[in-house]
């Protein structure tokens, strides 16, 4: 599990200046809506209790997620979710309707490690896999990767495990499939 302590931080306050939950994700191209996910914040992690993900509306109450989640577990890019709008028009996810087969892997570089606190170095380590990703912020170079169903799961898992054992990063799987869990590499 990722924690701020693993990044060498005792508090999240200095990295959160000016960052709101609605700012976490860059908007992909297209006519998109924001669907919000509610969760219980983890101890010793970022203080959010919700995350908004960009999505393509498919019907009155369903949408396909178009980006990768930093905080919400169990949802991946391409998943179809059901939502319900509240009295302010905010769309809240009520469940997943269809899984896409994509996985979410989150990587937090170790500032004291050989790569330093550098998101570009994390991207370079995974470039050969052609994964989509987002970076949380310059202050917290936490990278969330979208791992498509046809990716080389075994080799990605080996890269993750090797980097963690060498002190480059810590990682977690935010959304895994049976194929991910069954693949060898870790």
Buried (B, 14 or more C-beta within 10 A) or exposed (E): EBBBEBBEBEEBEEBBEEBEBEEBBEEBEEEBBBBBBEEEEBEBBBEBEBBBBBBBBEEEBBBBBBBBBBBBBBBBBBBBBBBEEEEEEBBBBBEBBEBBBBBBBBBBBBBEBEBEBEBEBBBEBBEEBEBBBBBBBEBBBBBBBBBBBEBBBBBBBBBBEEBBEEEBBBBBBBBBBEEBEEBEBE
